[in-house]
C-alpha cells in the first residue's frame, strides 16, 4: 500500500508525524504518548519504529510510555541525552525500515541543538526543529554559522521535497518574514493561504522546499532584499551570509 503521512497534534504546537501503510506505522518525535497511542489504536496500526530528530522534551517526552507498550527500535542522533535511542545514526547513514517500507538518508544539522538530525528520501524531508515552514529553530546550542551550514545542506535537494517539520508556526513565521521582505509576493501569497487554513482549523503543512526557498528568510540570507533588511536592522552587517543569518535570527528572537 502507498505510504500515508498524518499529523497527530500534541502539546501546544507540536506535530507527531505518523507514517503508515494502513497496517504498520512509524512515529516521528513523540513529545507526548497519549495522542499517538490513541491514533495507533483507532486506526488499528502496528507500531514498528520511532524516529527522533533531537533531544528536546517536546519531541521525546512520550517515548517512555510508548515503549512500555510497544517494544520497537528507536532511531535517533548520537546523543546520550536520548537514552531510549537504540539505533544511533549520523551524517551519511541510512535508516531502512521494512514495514512500512521506508529508506531515509541522515543529515546532521547542528544549530538548534548540537546533535540535531534531519531525514530525507526522494519525496519528503523530516526536518524536526531545524527547518520550519517560513522559519528555523532557535539557536539553543549552536551558532549562526552552524545553522546556516546545516540549512545549506538542502541546497542540492529537489525543490519538490515535502517538508514535515515539528511545529505549527507558519502563520507567526509569515508575519515575521514580511517584516524582513515586505515586497515578497510569494510570501504574501503563503501568508494568505496559511491564514485561510488556520481559520478553517486545518494544518499548514507540509510545505515544499521550493516554497521555502522563495519565502523563508533563513534560506535567503544571500538574497539582496534580506541582506538589505539585515543591514537596516544592524547597520554594518555587510553581506556575509552567516552574519546576515545571525541578524535575522536575533531579530526573530526579539
C-alpha positions in Angstrom: 0.0 0.0 0.0 1.2 3.6 -0.6 2.6 5.5 2.3 0.3 7.9 4.2 1.7 10.6 6.5 -0.7 12.1 9.1 -0.1 14.7 11.7 -1.0 13.9 15.3 -1.2 17.2 17.2 0.3 17.2 20.7 1.2 19.8 23.4 0.5 23.3 22.2 2.1 23.5 18.7 3.8 20.1 18.1 3.1 17.5 15.5 3.9 13.8 15.8 4.2 12.5 12.3 2.7 9.1 11.7 4.0 7.4 8.6 1.9 4.3 7.8 0.8 1.9 5.1 -2.6 1.1 6.6 -1.2 -1.6 8.7 2.2 -0.6 10.0 3.3 2.7 11.4 6.4 4.7 12.3 6.1 7.7 14.6 8.3 10.8 14.5 9.2 12.8 17.6 6.5 11.8 20.0 6.6 14.6 22.5 3.6 13.1 24.2 2.3 9.5 24.4 -1.5 9.6 24.8 -2.4 11.1 21.4 -0.1 8.9 19.2 -1.1 5.8 21.2 -4.8 6.7 20.6 -4.1 7.2 16.9 -2.5 3.8 16.6 -5.4 2.1 18.4 -8.1 4.0 16.4 -6.5 3.1 13.1 -5.5 -0.4 14.1 -1.9 0.2 13.3 1.1 -1.8 14.4 4.0 0.4 15.6 7.2 -0.8 14.1 9.7 2.0 14.8 10.2 5.5 16.2 12.3 8.3 14.7 13.8 11.1 16.8 15.4 14.3 15.4 16.7 15.8 18.6 16.7 15.6 22.4 14.2 18.3 23.4 11.5 17.1 25.7 8.6 18.2 23.4 10.0 15.7 20.9 10.9 12.8 23.2 8.6 13.1 26.2 6.3 10.3 25.1 9.0 7.7 24.5 8.8 6.0 27.9 5.1 5.4 27.9 5.0 4.4 24.2 7.9 2.0 24.6 6.4 0.4 27.7 3.5 -0.7 25.4 5.4 -1.3 22.1 8.9 -2.7 22.0 10.3 -1.2 18.8 13.6 0.2 17.7 14.2 3.9 18.2 16.4 5.7 15.6 17.9 9.0 16.5 21.1 11.1 16.8 24.1 10.0 18.8 23.3 11.9 22.0 23.4 10.4 25.5 20.6 12.8 26.4 18.2 10.5 24.5 18.7 7.3 26.4 15.9 5.4 24.6 17.7 5.5 21.2 18.7 2.0 20.2 19.8 2.7 16.6 22.0 5.8 16.7 22.7 7.4 13.4 24.7 10.3 11.9 25.7 12.1 8.7 25.6 9.8 5.7 23.9 6.9 7.5 20.7 5.4 6.0 17.6 4.3 8.0 16.0 1.3 6.5 12.6 0.1 7.7 10.7 -2.8 6.2 7.1 -2.1 7.4 6.1 0.4 6.2 8.8 0.5 3.5 11.0 3.5 4.3 14.5 4.4 3.5 15.9 7.8 4.8 19.2 9.4 4.3 20.5 11.1 7.5 21.8 14.7 7.6 23.5 16.1 10.7 22.1 19.6 11.2 23.6 21.2 14.3 22.3 24.7 15.3 19.0 24.3 17.2 20.8 21.6 19.2 24.4 20.2 18.7 23.1 16.8 17.7 20.0 17.5 15.6 19.4 15.4 12.5 17.1 15.6 9.5 15.9 12.7 7.4 15.1 12.7 3.7 14.2 10.4 0.8 13.2 11.4 -2.7 9.8 12.7 -1.7 10.0 14.1 1.8 12.2 15.8 4.4 11.6 15.3 8.1 13.1 18.5 9.5 12.3 18.5 13.2 13.2 21.9 14.5 16.0 22.8 12.1 13.7 24.0 9.3 10.2 25.2 9.8 7.6 26.4 7.4 8.9 30.0 6.8 11.3 29.7 9.7 14.1 27.8 11.5 14.7 26.7 15.1 16.2 29.0 17.8 19.9 28.5 18.3 19.8 27.0 21.7 23.1 25.1 21.4 24.6 26.2 18.1 25.9 29.3 16.2 24.6 31.1 13.2 27.5 29.6 11.2 26.5 26.1 12.2 22.8 26.6 11.4 23.4 28.2 8.1 25.8 25.4 7.2 23.0 22.9 8.2 20.5 24.6 6.0 22.9 24.9 3.2 22.9 21.1 3.1 19.5 21.4 1.5 20.8 23.3 -1.5 21.2 20.3 -3.7 17.9 18.6 -2.8 14.9 18.7 -5.0 12.5 21.6 -4.6 9.7 19.1 -4.8 10.5 17.6 -1.4 7.7 18.0 1.1 8.7 19.5 4.4 7.4 17.8 7.6 8.6 20.0 10.5 7.9 19.7 14.2 5.6 22.6 14.9 2.7 24.6 13.6 4.4 28.0 13.3 3.6 29.0 9.7 1.3 31.9 10.4 3.5 33.6 13.0 6.6 33.0 10.9 4.9 34.6 7.9 4.2 37.7 9.9 7.9 38.0 10.8 9.1 37.2 7.4 7.0 40.0 6.0 8.9 42.4 8.2 12.1 41.2 6.5 10.7 41.1 3.0 7.5 43.1 2.8 7.6 43.1 -1.0 7.9 39.4 -1.5 4.8 38.4 -3.4 5.3 34.7 -2.9 5.5 35.3 0.8 2.3 37.4 0.8 0.5 34.6 -1.0 1.7 32.0 1.5 0.6 34.2 4.4 -2.9 34.4 2.9 -3.0 30.7 2.3 -1.8 29.9 5.8 -4.3 32.3 7.4 -7.2 30.7 5.4 -6.1 27.2 6.5 -5.8 28.1 10.2 -9.2 29.9 10.1 -10.6 26.5 9.0 -8.8 24.7 11.7 -6.5 22.9 9.2 -2.8 22.5 9.4 -0.4 24.4 7.1 2.0 21.5 6.5 3.7 20.1 4.6 5.2 22.9 2.5 7.8 22.2 -0.2 11.4 23.0 -0.3 10.8 25.2 -3.4 8.3 27.2 -1.4 10.7 27.6 1.4 13.5 28.8 -0.9 11.1 31.5 -2.2 9.7 32.7 1.1 11.8 31.6 4.1 14.2 34.4 5.2 16.5 31.9 6.8 17.1 30.2 3.5 17.5 33.6 1.8 20.5 35.1 3.6 22.2 35.6 0.3 19.3 37.4 -1.3 19.7 41.2 -1.8 16.4 42.1 -0.1 17.3 40.0 3.0 20.9 41.5 3.1 19.4 45.0 2.9 16.9 44.2 5.7 19.7 42.8 7.9 21.8 46.0 7.4 18.9 48.2 8.2 18.3 46.2 11.4 22.0 46.2 12.4 24.0 48.7 10.3 27.4 47.5 9.2 26.4 43.8 9.0 27.7 43.6 5.4 26.8 40.7 3.1 28.5 37.7 4.7 25.7 35.1 4.7 26.4 33.9 8.3 26.4 37.4 9.6 23.1 38.2 7.7 21.6 35.0 9.0 22.6 35.9 12.6 20.9 39.3 12.4 17.7 37.8 11.1 17.7 35.1 13.8 18.3 37.7 16.6 15.6 39.9 15.0 13.2 36.9 15.2 14.1 36.1 18.7 13.1 39.7 19.6 
